[in-house]
C-alpha cells in the first residue's frame, strides 16, 4: 500500500540565520513578487495532507501565509536538524516531509517519490539525491521520515551532532535519485536571487 498524501505533513524550514544573505530572513525575501517561503508552501501543499512552517523570526509574517508556525525549541539557531525536530514534535500524521524555504522549484512529486523510496526499501527515512556525472550528491534537507523518529533525532542533536545528512545515513535511509538537478537550485545570496529574477538576455 502506498503512503497516502493525507498521512504526510509538509514542513517548510525557514528557521535559519540567513548568514550568507547578511542575516536577513531568507524565507521572506521576494521572488517574482512572492516570499520564497510562500513559493515553497504553494509547491508542497498539493503533495501533503497538512503544512507547518519552522521559523524563528518574524513569526506573524509567516503565519500570514496560512500555515501554523513553530519555532525551534533548541536555542541559538543550531541548523536544519532543530527545525526537523520541531516538525516531528508538532507532526500529527504518520510521516513528515521537509523542504527548505529557499528552493522554489523543487519537484512536484517530491513527497510521493520519497515515500515510495522509503516503502520499497523498508526503512523509516528517505533522502533526495541528485546526480552529476557518475556521482550522487545528497540533498539532506529534502527528506521524508516517520514521525516515530522523534526521539532518535532528539538524541542525535543532544549528542552535539549538527550534520543534517549524517543522521539519515546512520539510520540506513533510502536514497531517492532525482535526475533534474536544476529543480534543487537554491538561493544563498541576494545576488543569486536577483540574478534568478532577472536572467541575462
FIKOLZA-1660 file (N, C-alpha, C; in steps of 0.1 Angstrom, whole numbers, plus 5000, padded with zeros to 4 digits):
% residues 201
   i   px   py   pz ch aa at
   1 5008 4988 5000  A  X  N
   1 5000 5000 5000  A  X CA
   1 5009 5012 5000  A  X  C
   2 5007 5021 4990  A  X  N
   2 5015 5034 4990  A  X CA
   2 5011 5043 5002  A  X  C
   3 5020 5052 5006  A  X  N
   3 5017 5061 5016  A  X CA
   3 5008 5072 5010  A  X  C
   4 4996 5074 5017  A  X  N
   4 4987 5084 5012  A  X CA
   4 4992 5098 5015  A  X  C
   5 4990 5107 5006  A  X  N
   5 4994 5121 5009  A  X CA
   5 4988 5127 5022  A  X  C
   6 4976 5122 5025  A  X  N
   6 4969 5127 5037  A  X CA
   6 4977 5123 5050  A  X  C
   7 4985 5113 5049  A  X  N
   7 4993 5108 5060  A  X CA
   7 5007 5115 5062  A  X  C
   8 5009 5125 5053  A  X  N
   8 5022 5132 5053  A  X CA
   8 5019 5147 5057  A  X  C
   9 5027 5152 5067  A  X  N
   9 5028 5166 5070  A  X CA
   9 5040 5172 5063  A  X  C
  10 5038 5183 5056  A  X  N
  10 5049 5190 5050  A  X CA
  10 5054 5201 5059  A  X  C
  11 5067 5202 5060  A  X  N
  11 5074 5212 5068  A  X CA
  11 5083 5221 5060  A  X  C
  12 5081 5234 5060  A  X  N
  12 5089 5243 5054  A  X CA
  12 5100 5248 5064  A  X  C
  13 5112 5246 5061  A  X  N
  13 5123 5250 5070  A  X CA
  13 5127 5265 5067  A  X  C
  14 5123 5274 5076  A  X  N
  14 5127 5288 5074  A  X CA
  14 5133 5294 5087  A  X  C
  15 5139 5286 5095  A  X  N
  15 5144 5290 5108  A  X CA
  15 5158 5294 5108  A  X  C
  16 5165 5295 5097  A  X  N
  16 5180 5298 5097  A  X CA
  16 5183 5312 5100  A  X  C
  17 5196 5315 5101  A  X  N
  17 5201 5328 5104  A  X CA
  17 5201 5337 5091  A  X  C
  18 5202 5330 5080  A  X  N
  18 5203 5338 5067  A  X CA
  18 5217 5344 5066  A  X  C
  19 5227 5337 5072  A  X  N
  19 5241 5343 5073  A  X CA
  19 5246 5348 5060  A  X  C
  20 5244 5339 5049  A  X  N
  20 5250 5343 5036  A  X CA
  20 5242 5354 5029  A  X  C
  21 5231 5358 5035  A  X  N
  21 5223 5369 5030  A  X CA
  21 5224 5381 5039  A  X  C
  22 5235 5381 5047  A  X  N
  22 5237 5392 5056  A  X CA
  22 5228 5392 5068  A  X  C
  23 5223 5381 5072  A  X  N
  23 5215 5380 5084  A  X CA
  23 5200 5383 5082  A  X  C
  24 5196 5385 5070  A  X  N
  24 5182 5388 5068  A  X CA
  24 5174 5375 5068  A  X  C
  25 5161 5376 5069  A  X  N
  25 5152 5364 5070  A  X CA
  25 5150 5359 5055  A  X  C
  26 5157 5348 5052  A  X  N
  26 5157 5344 5038  A  X CA
  26 5143 5340 5033  A  X  C
  27 5135 5334 5041  A  X  N
  27 5122 5329 5036  A  X CA
  27 5112 5341 5033  A  X  C
  28 5115 5353 5037  A  X  N
  28 5106 5364 5035  A  X CA
  28 5111 5372 5023  A  X  C
  29 5122 5368 5017  A  X  N
  29 5127 5376 5005  A  X CA
  29 5119 5374 4993  A  X  C
  30 5115 5384 4986  A  X  N
  30 5106 5383 4974  A  X CA
  30 5112 5376 4962  A  X  C
  31 5105 5367 4956  A  X  N
  31 5110 5361 4943  A  X CA
  31 5098 5361 4934  A  X  C
  32 5099 5369 4923  A  X  N
  32 5087 5371 4914  A  X CA
  32 5075 5377 4922  A  X  C
  33 5078 5385 4932  A  X  N
  33 5068 5392 4939  A  X CA
  33 5062 5384 4951  A  X  C
  34 5067 5372 4954  A  X  N
  34 5061 5364 4964  A  X CA
  34 5073 5359 4973  A  X  C
  35 5071 5359 4986  A  X  N
  35 5082 5355 4995  A  X CA
  35 5086 5340 4992  A  X  C
  36 5099 5338 4993  A  X  N
  36 5104 5324 4990  A  X CA
  36 5096 5313 4997  A  X  C
  37 5094 5316 5010  A  X  N
  37 5087 5305 5018  A  X CA
  37 5073 5303 5013  A  X  C
  38 5066 5313 5007  A  X  N
  38 5053 5311 5002  A  X CA
  38 5053 5303 4989  A  X  C
  39 5064 5305 4981  A  X  N
  39 5066 5296 4969  A  X CA
  39 5066 5281 4974  A  X  C
  40 5074 5279 4984  A  X  N
  40 5076 5265 4989  A  X CA
  40 5063 5259 4995  A  X  C
  41 5055 5267 5002  A  X  N
  41 5043 5263 5007  A  X CA
  41 5033 5259 4996  A  X  C
  42 5032 5268 4986  A  X  N
  42 5023 5265 4974  A  X CA
  42 5028 5252 4967  A  X  C
  43 5040 5250 4966  A  X  N
  43 5045 5238 4958  A  X CA
  43 5043 5226 4966  A  X  C
  44 5044 5226 4979  A  X  N
  44 5043 5214 4987  A  X CA
  44 5028 5211 4990  A  X  C
  45 5020 5221 4991  A  X  N
  45 5006 5219 4995  A  X CA
  45 4999 5207 4988  A  X  C
  46 4999 5206 4975  A  X  N
  46 4992 5195 4968  A  X CA
  46 4998 5181 4971  A  X  C
  47 5010 5181 4977  A  X  N
  47 5017 5168 4979  A  X CA
  47 5015 5162 4993  A  X  C
  48 5008 5170 5002  A  X  N
  48 5007 5165 5016  A  X CA
  48 4993 5168 5021  A  X  C
  49 4991 5163 5033  A  X  N
  49 4978 5165 5040  A  X CA
  49 4977 5177 5048  A  X  C
  50 4989 5181 5054  A  X  N
  50 4990 5193 5063  A  X CA
  50 5003 5200 5060  A  X  C
  51 5003 5212 5064  A  X  N
  51 5015 5221 5063  A  X CA
  51 5018 5227 5076  A  X  C
  52 5031 5228 5079  A  X  N
  52 5036 5237 5090  A  X CA
  52 5049 5243 5086  A  X  C
  53 5052 5254 5093  A  X  N
  53 5064 5262 5090  A  X CA
  53 5073 5263 5103  A  X  C
  54 5086 5261 5101  A  X  N
  54 5095 5263 5112  A  X CA
  54 5102 5276 5109  A  X  C
  55 5100 5286 5118  A  X  N
  55 5107 5299 5117  A  X CA
  55 5110 5304 5131  A  X  C
  56 5120 5312 5132  A  X  N
  56 5125 5317 5145  A  X CA
  56 5124 5332 5146  A  X  C
  57 5120 5339 5135  A  X  N
  57 5119 5353 5135  A  X CA
  57 5106 5357 5127  A  X  C
  58 5101 5369 5129  A  X  N
  58 5090 5374 5120  A  X CA
  58 5079 5364 5119  A  X  C
  59 5075 5359 5131  A  X  N
  59 5065 5348 5131  A  X CA
  59 5052 5352 5125  A  X  C
  60 5048 5365 5128  A  X  N
  60 5035 5369 5122  A  X CA
  60 5035 5369 5107  A  X  C
  61 5046 5373 5101  A  X  N
  61 5047 5374 5087  A  X CA
  61 5045 5359 5081  A  X  C
  62 5051 5350 5088  A  X  N
  62 5050 5336 5083  A  X CA
  62 5036 5331 5086  A  X  C
  63 5030 5334 5097  A  X  N
  63 5016 5330 5100  A  X CA
  63 5006 5335 5089  A  X  C
  64 5009 5347 5084  A  X  N
  64 5000 5353 5074  A  X CA
  64 5000 5344 5061  A  X  C
  65 5009 5335 5060  A  X  N
  65 5009 5326 5048  A  X CA
  65 4999 5315 5049  A  X  C
  66 4993 5313 5061  A  X  N
  66 4982 5304 5062  A  X CA
  66 4985 5290 5068  A  X  C
  67 4997 5288 5073  A  X  N
  67 5001 5276 5079  A  X CA
  67 5005 5278 5093  A  X  C
  68 5004 5268 5103  A  X  N
  68 5009 5270 5116  A  X CA
  68 5024 5272 5116  A  X  C
  69 5029 5280 5125  A  X  N
  69 5043 5283 5126  A  X CA
  69 5048 5280 5139  A  X  C
  70 5059 5272 5140  A  X  N
  70 5066 5268 5152  A  X CA
  70 5080 5271 5152  A  X  C
  71 5086 5276 5163  A  X  N
  71 5100 5279 5164  A  X CA
  71 5108 5267 5170  A  X  C
  72 5121 5268 5168  A  X  N
  72 5130 5258 5174  A  X CA
  72 5128 5258 5189  A  X  C
  73 5129 5246 5195  A  X  N
  73 5129 5245 5209  A  X CA
  73 5144 5244 5214  A  X  C
  74 5153 5241 5205  A  X  N
  74 5167 5241 5207  A  X CA
  74 5172 5255 5205  A  X  C
  75 5179 5262 5214  A  X  N
  75 5183 5276 5212  A  X CA
  75 5195 5278 5203  A  X  C
  76 5197 5290 5199  A  X  N
  76 5208 5295 5191  A  X CA
  76 5209 5290 5177  A  X  C
  77 5198 5289 5170  A  X  N
  77 5198 5285 5156  A  X CA
  77 5208 5274 5152  A  X  C
  78 5206 5262 5158  A  X  N
  78 5215 5251 5156  A  X CA
  78 5214 5245 5142  A  X  C
  79 5206 5249 5133  A  X  N
  79 5205 5244 5120  A  X CA
  79 5193 5236 5117  A  X  C
  80 5193 5230 5104  A  X  N
  80 5180 5224 5099  A  X CA
  80 5176 5212 5108  A  X  C
  81 5185 5205 5115  A  X  N
  81 5180 5194 5123  A  X CA
  81 5171 5199 5134  A  X  C
  82 5174 5210 5140  A  X  N
  82 5165 5216 5150  A  X CA
  82 5151 5218 5145  A  X  C
  83 5151 5224 5132  A  X  N
  83 5138 5226 5126  A  X CA
  83 5130 5213 5123  A  X  C
  84 5138 5203 5119  A  X  N
  84 5132 5190 5116  A  X CA
  84 5126 5184 5129  A  X  C
  85 5133 5186 5140  A  X  N
  85 5129 5181 5153  A  X CA
  85 5116 5188 5157  A  X  C
  86 5115 5201 5155  A  X  N
  86 5103 5209 5158  A  X CA
  86 5092 5203 5150  A  X  C
  87 5094 5200 5137  A  X  N
  87 5084 5194 5128  A  X CA
  87 5079 5181 5133  A  X  C
  88 5088 5172 5138  A  X  N
  88 5084 5159 5143  A  X CA
  88 5076 5161 5156  A  X  C
  89 5080 5170 5164  A  X  N
  89 5073 5172 5177  A  X CA
  89 5059 5177 5174  A  X  C
  90 5056 5184 5163  A  X  N
  90 5043 5190 5160  A  X CA
  90 5035 5182 5150  A  X  C
  91 5042 5172 5144  A  X  N
  91 5035 5164 5134  A  X CA
  91 5024 5155 5140  A  X  C
  92 5013 5156 5133  A  X  N
  92 5001 5148 5138  A  X CA
  92 4997 5137 5128  A  X  C
  93 5006 5135 5118  A  X  N
  93 5004 5124 5108  A  X CA
  93 5016 5114 5110  A  X  C
  94 5014 5102 5103  A  X  N
  94 5025 5092 5105  A  X CA
  94 5038 5096 5099  A  X  C
  95 5038 5106 5089  A  X  N
  95 5050 5109 5082  A  X CA
  95 5052 5124 5081  A  X  C
  96 5065 5128 5080  A  X  N
  96 5068 5142 5078  A  X CA
  96 5078 5143 5066  A  X  C
  97 5075 5153 5058  A  X  N
  97 5085 5156 5047  A  X CA
  97 5089 5170 5049  A  X  C
  98 5102 5172 5046  A  X  N
  98 5108 5185 5049  A  X CA
  98 5114 5191 5036  A  X  C
  99 5113 5204 5035  A  X  N
  99 5119 5212 5024  A  X CA
  99 5124 5225 5029  A  X  C
 100 5135 5231 5023  A  X  N
 100 5139 5244 5028  A  X CA
 100 5131 5255 5021  A  X  C
 101 5132 5267 5027  A  X  N
 101 5124 5278 5021  A  X CA
 101 5130 5284 5009  A  X  C
 102 5142 5281 5005  A  X  N
 102 5149 5288 4995  A  X CA
 102 5151 5281 4982  A  X  C
 103 5142 5271 4980  A  X  N
 103 5143 5263 4967  A  X CA
 103 5129 5262 4961  A  X  C
 104 5126 5272 4953  A  X  N
 104 5112 5274 4949  A  X CA
 104 5107 5264 4938  A  X  C
 105 5116 5256 4932  A  X  N
 105 5112 5248 4921  A  X CA
 105 5115 5233 4924  A  X  C
 106 5115 5229 4937  A  X  N
 106 5117 5215 4940  A  X CA
 106 5106 5207 4933  A  X  C
 107 5109 5194 4931  A  X  N
 107 5099 5185 4923  A  X CA
 107 5085 5185 4929  A  X  C
 108 5075 5185 4920  A  X  N
 108 5062 5185 4924  A  X CA
 108 5057 5171 4928  A  X  C
 109 5066 5161 4926  A  X  N
 109 5063 5147 4931  A  X CA
 109 5073 5143 4941  A  X  C
 110 5079 5153 4948  A  X  N
 110 5089 5150 4958  A  X CA
 110 5084 5141 4969  A  X  C
 111 5073 5144 4975  A  X  N
 111 5068 5137 4987  A  X CA
 111 5065 5122 4982  A  X  C
 112 5058 5121 4971  A  X  N
 112 5054 5108 4966  A  X CA
 112 5066 5099 4963  A  X  C
 113 5076 5105 4957  A  X  N
 113 5088 5096 4954  A  X CA
 113 5096 5093 4966  A  X  C
 114 5097 5102 4975  A  X  N
 114 5104 5099 4988  A  X CA
 114 5097 5088 4996  A  X  C
 115 5083 5089 4996  A  X  N
 115 5075 5079 5003  A  X CA
 115 5077 5066 4996  A  X  C
 116 5077 5065 4983  A  X  N
 116 5078 5052 4976  A  X CA
 116 5092 5047 4979  A  X  C
 117 5102 5055 4979  A  X  N
 117 5116 5050 4982  A  X CA
 117 5117 5044 4996  A  X  C
 118 5111 5051 5006  A  X  N
 118 5111 5046 5020  A  X CA
 118 5104 5032 5020  A  X  C
 119 5092 5031 5014  A  X  N
 119 5085 5019 5015  A  X CA
 119 5092 5007 5008  A  X  C
 120 5097 5010 4996  A  X  N
 120 5103 5000 4988  A  X CA
 120 5116 4995 4995  A  X  C
 121 5123 5003 5003  A  X  N
 121 5135 5000 5010  A  X CA
 121 5132 4994 5024  A  X  C
 122 5120 4996 5028  A  X  N
 122 5116 4991 5041  A  X CA
 122 5123 4999 5053  A  X  C
 123 5125 5012 5051  A  X  N
 123 5132 5020 5060  A  X CA
 123 5123 5031 5065  A  X  C
 124 5128 5038 5075  A  X  N
 124 5120 5049 5082  A  X CA
 124 5122 5063 5076  A  X  C
 125 5132 5064 5067  A  X  N
 125 5136 5078 5063  A  X CA
 125 5141 5077 5048  A  X  C
 126 5138 5086 5040  A  X  N
 126 5143 5087 5026  A  X CA
 126 5148 5101 5023  A  X  C
 127 5159 5102 5016  A  X  N
 127 5165 5115 5013  A  X CA
 127 5167 5116 4998  A  X  C
 128 5164 5128 4993  A  X  N
 128 5166 5131 4979  A  X CA
 128 5181 5132 4976  A  X  C
 129 5185 5127 4964  A  X  N
 129 5198 5128 4959  A  X CA
 129 5197 5133 4944  A  X  C
 130 5208 5140 4940  A  X  N
 130 5209 5144 4926  A  X CA
 130 5221 5138 4920  A  X  C
 131 5222 5137 4907  A  X  N
 131 5233 5131 4901  A  X CA
 131 5241 5141 4892  A  X  C
 132 5254 5141 4894  A  X  N
 132 5263 5149 4885  A  X CA
 132 5273 5139 4879  A  X  C
 133 5272 5136 4866  A  X  N
 133 5281 5127 4861  A  X CA
 133 5278 5113 4867  A  X  C
 134 5288 5107 4872  A  X  N
 134 5287 5094 4878  A  X CA
 134 5285 5095 4894  A  X  C
 135 5284 5107 4899  A  X  N
 135 5284 5108 4913  A  X CA
 135 5270 5112 4918  A  X  C
 136 5266 5107 4930  A  X  N
 136 5254 5111 4936  A  X CA
 136 5257 5121 4947  A  X  C
 137 5248 5131 4948  A  X  N
 137 5250 5141 4959  A  X CA
 137 5237 5142 4967  A  X  C
 138 5239 5141 4980  A  X  N
 138 5227 5142 4989  A  X CA
 138 5221 5156 4989  A  X  C
 139 5208 5157 4990  A  X  N
 139 5201 5170 4993  A  X CA
 139 5194 5168 5006  A  X  C
 140 5202 5168 5017  A  X  N
 140 5197 5162 5030  A  X CA
 140 5185 5169 5037  A  X  C
 141 5182 5182 5032  A  X  N
 141 5170 5188 5038  A  X CA
 141 5157 5185 5031  A  X  C
 142 5159 5177 5020  A  X  N
 142 5147 5172 5013  A  X CA
 142 5146 5158 5017  A  X  C
 143 5138 5155 5027  A  X  N
 143 5137 5141 5032  A  X CA
 143 5123 5138 5038  A  X  C
 144 5119 5126 5038  A  X  N
 144 5107 5121 5043  A  X CA
 144 5110 5111 5054  A  X  C
 145 5103 5113 5066  A  X  N
 145 5107 5104 5077  A  X CA
 145 5094 5100 5085  A  X  C
 146 5095 5089 5092  A  X  N
 146 5084 5086 5100  A  X CA
 146 5084 5095 5113  A  X  C
 147 5072 5099 5117  A  X  N
 147 5071 5107 5129  A  X CA
 147 5076 5100 5141  A  X  C
 148 5077 5087 5141  A  X  N
 148 5082 5079 5152  A  X CA
 148 5097 5081 5154  A  X  C
 149 5104 5088 5145  A  X  N
 149 5118 5090 5147  A  X CA
 149 5122 5102 5156  A  X  C
 150 5111 5108 5161  A  X  N
 150 5113 5120 5170  A  X CA
 150 5124 5118 5181  A  X  C
 151 5123 5107 5188  A  X  N
 151 5132 5105 5199  A  X CA
 151 5146 5103 5194  A  X  C
 152 5147 5096 5183  A  X  N
 152 5160 5093 5177  A  X CA
 152 5167 5106 5173  A  X  C
 153 5160 5115 5167  A  X  N
 153 5166 5128 5163  A  X CA
 153 5169 5137 5175  A  X  C
 154 5161 5137 5185  A  X  N
 154 5163 5144 5197  A  X CA
 154 5177 5140 5203  A  X  C
 155 5179 5127 5204  A  X  N
 155 5191 5121 5210  A  X CA
 155 5203 5125 5201  A  X  C
 156 5201 5124 5188  A  X  N
 156 5212 5128 5179  A  X CA
 156 5217 5142 5181  A  X  C
 157 5207 5151 5182  A  X  N
 157 5210 5166 5184  A  X CA
 157 5216 5168 5198  A  X  C
 158 5211 5161 5208  A  X  N
 158 5216 5163 5222  A  X CA
 158 5230 5157 5223  A  X  C
 159 5234 5149 5214  A  X  N
 159 5248 5143 5214  A  X CA
 159 5258 5153 5208  A  X  C
 160 5253 5165 5203  A  X  N
 160 5261 5175 5198  A  X CA
 160 5262 5175 5183  A  X  C
 161 5255 5166 5176  A  X  N
 161 5256 5165 5162  A  X CA
 161 5248 5176 5155  A  X  C
 162 5253 5181 5144  A  X  N
 162 5246 5191 5136  A  X CA
 162 5245 5188 5121  A  X  C
 163 5252 5177 5117  A  X  N
 163 5252 5174 5102  A  X CA
 163 5239 5168 5098  A  X  C
 164 5232 5175 5089  A  X  N
 164 5219 5171 5085  A  X CA
 164 5218 5157 5079  A  X  C
 165 5227 5154 5070  A  X  N
 165 5227 5141 5063  A  X CA
 165 5232 5129 5071  A  X  C
 166 5240 5132 5081  A  X  N
 166 5246 5121 5089  A  X CA
 166 5236 5112 5096  A  X  C
 167 5226 5119 5102  A  X  N
 167 5215 5112 5109  A  X CA
 167 5208 5102 5100  A  X  C
 168 5204 5106 5088  A  X  N
 168 5198 5097 5079  A  X CA
 168 5207 5086 5075  A  X  C
 169 5219 5089 5073  A  X  N
 169 5228 5078 5069  A  X CA
 169 5230 5068 5080  A  X  C
 170 5231 5073 5092  A  X  N
 170 5232 5064 5104  A  X CA
 170 5220 5055 5105  A  X  C
 171 5208 5060 5101  A  X  N
 171 5196 5052 5101  A  X CA
 171 5194 5042 5090  A  X  C
 172 5204 5043 5080  A  X  N
 172 5203 5034 5068  A  X CA
 172 5192 5039 5059  A  X  C
 173 5190 5052 5058  A  X  N
 173 5179 5057 5050  A  X CA
 173 5180 5054 5035  A  X  C
 174 5169 5055 5028  A  X  N
 174 5169 5053 5014  A  X CA
 174 5174 5065 5006  A  X  C
 175 5180 5062 4995  A  X  N
 175 5185 5073 4986  A  X CA
 175 5175 5073 4974  A  X  C
 176 5169 5084 4972  A  X  N
 176 5159 5086 4961  A  X CA
 176 5166 5096 4951  A  X  C
 177 5169 5091 4939  A  X  N
 177 5176 5099 4929  A  X CA
 177 5167 5107 4920  A  X  C
 178 5169 5120 4920  A  X  N
 178 5161 5129 4911  A  X CA
 178 5171 5134 4900  A  X  C
 179 5167 5131 4888  A  X  N
 179 5176 5134 4877  A  X CA
 179 5176 5149 4873  A  X  C
 180 5166 5157 4877  A  X  N
 180 5165 5171 4874  A  X CA
 180 5173 5179 4885  A  X  C
 181 5185 5180 4883  A  X  N
 181 5193 5187 4893  A  X CA
 181 5189 5202 4895  A  X  C
 182 5184 5208 4884  A  X  N
 182 5180 5222 4885  A  X CA
 182 5169 5225 4894  A  X  C
 183 5161 5214 4896  A  X  N
 183 5149 5216 4905  A  X CA
 183 5153 5219 4919  A  X  C
 184 5165 5216 4923  A  X  N
 184 5170 5217 4936  A  X CA
 184 5179 5230 4938  A  X  C
 185 5178 5239 4928  A  X  N
 185 5186 5251 4929  A  X CA
 185 5181 5260 4940  A  X  C
 186 5190 5264 4949  A  X  N
 186 5186 5272 4960  A  X CA
 186 5193 5286 4959  A  X  C
 187 5188 5295 4967  A  X  N
 187 5194 5309 4967  A  X CA
 187 5201 5312 4980  A  X  C
 188 5214 5313 4980  A  X  N
 188 5221 5316 4992  A  X CA
 188 5224 5330 4995  A  X  C
 189 5224 5338 4984  A  X  N
 189 5227 5352 4985  A  X CA
 189 5217 5361 4978  A  X  C
 190 5216 5373 4981  A  X  N
 190 5207 5383 4975  A  X CA
 190 5210 5384 4960  A  X  C
 191 5223 5383 4957  A  X  N
 191 5228 5385 4943  A  X CA
 191 5222 5373 4935  A  X  C
 192 5223 5361 4940  A  X  N
 192 5218 5349 4933  A  X CA
 192 5203 5351 4931  A  X  C
 193 5196 5356 4941  A  X  N
 193 5182 5358 4940  A  X CA
 193 5178 5368 4929  A  X  C
 194 5186 5379 4929  A  X  N
 194 5183 5390 4919  A  X CA
 194 5186 5385 4905  A  X  C
 195 5197 5377 4903  A  X  N
 195 5201 5372 4890  A  X CA
 195 5190 5362 4885  A  X  C
 196 5184 5354 4894  A  X  N
 196 5174 5345 4890  A  X CA
 196 5161 5352 4886  A  X  C
 197 5158 5363 4893  A  X  N
 197 5146 5371 4889  A  X CA
 197 5148 5378 4876  A  X  C
 198 5161 5382 4873  A  X  N
 198 5163 5390 4861  A  X CA
 198 5175 5383 4853  A  X  C
 199 5172 5372 4847  A  X  N
 199 5183 5365 4840  A  X CA
 199 5188 5373 4828  A  X  C
 200 5201 5372 4825  A  X  N
 200 5207 5380 4814  A  X CA
 200 5200 5376 4801  A  X  C
 201 5198 5386 4793  A  X  N
 201 5192 5385 4780  A  X CA
 201 5202 5380 4769  A  X  C
% end
